[in-house]
Amino acid sequence: MDKESIFAVVKANVLRVLGDVDESEIAAHKSLVDLGANSVDRVEVAMYTMEQLDLKIPRMELSEARNIQGLVDILYKHCNGAQQIR
């Protein structure tokens, strides 16, 4: 799966969790906090995204992401690593 596809999944889950965010506001350089997400919201975005991508990533690793692009990069690394193992 490429990074654009992963970004699309993350974006859909941001919209799912943060219903009052305009789709045009979601950009790779922004953090979930920039979009108004609290700690529970951030966990939900990550959880829904990992569920859809069939991934399990430790929370500590996910907490290293400073913006949406960082989250996409972590997901991409695990997604492609999992495909190589299968």
C-alpha positions in Angstrom: 0.0 0.0 0.0 1.4 3.4 -0.9 1.5 6.5 1.3 -1.3 8.3 -0.6 -3.7 5.4 0.1 -2.7 5.3 3.8 -3.2 9.1 4.0 -6.7 8.6 2.5 -7.5 6.1 5.3 -6.2 8.4 8.0 -8.1 11.3 6.5 -11.3 9.3 6.5 -10.8 8.4 10.1 -10.1 12.0 11.1 -13.4 13.0 9.6 -15.1 10.0 11.3 -13.7 11.0 14.7 -13.7 14.8 14.4 -17.0 15.3 12.6 -16.7 19.1 12.8 -13.4 19.3 10.8 -13.6 20.4 7.2 -12.0 18.0 4.9 -9.9 20.8 3.3 -8.3 21.4 6.7 -6.7 17.9 6.8 -3.1 18.2 5.5 -0.1 16.0 6.0 1.9 18.8 7.8 -0.8 19.3 10.4 -1.0 17.5 13.7 -4.3 16.0 15.0 -4.0 18.5 17.9 -4.0 21.3 15.2 -7.3 19.9 14.0 -8.8 20.0 17.5 -8.3 16.3 18.6 -7.9 15.5 22.2 -6.0 12.4 23.5 -9.0 10.1 23.1 -9.7 11.4 19.6 -6.0 10.7 18.6 -6.2 7.2 19.9 -9.5 6.5 18.0 -8.0 7.8 14.8 -5.0 5.5 15.2 -7.1 2.5 16.3 -9.6 2.8 13.4 -6.8 3.2 10.9 -4.8 0.3 12.2 -7.9 -1.8 12.2 -8.7 -1.0 8.6 -5.0 -1.6 7.6 -4.9 -4.8 9.7 -1.9 -3.6 11.7 -0.9 -3.7 15.3 1.6 -1.0 16.3 2.7 -0.3 19.9 1.3 3.0 21.2 4.8 4.2 22.1 5.8 4.1 18.5 2.7 5.9 17.3 3.3 8.6 19.9 6.5 9.5 17.9 4.4 10.9 15.1 4.4 14.7 15.3 1.9 15.3 12.5 -0.3 13.4 10.1 2.6 12.7 7.8 4.6 11.2 10.7 1.6 8.9 11.4 1.4 7.9 7.7 5.1 7.2 7.6 4.9 4.8 10.7 1.8 3.1 9.2 3.5 2.7 5.8 6.6 1.2 7.4 4.5 -1.4 9.2 2.2 -2.0 6.3 4.9 -2.8 3.9 6.9 -4.8 6.4 3.8 -6.9 7.1 3.4 -7.5 3.3 7.0 -8.7 3.0 6.5 -11.3 5.8 3.3 -12.8 4.3 
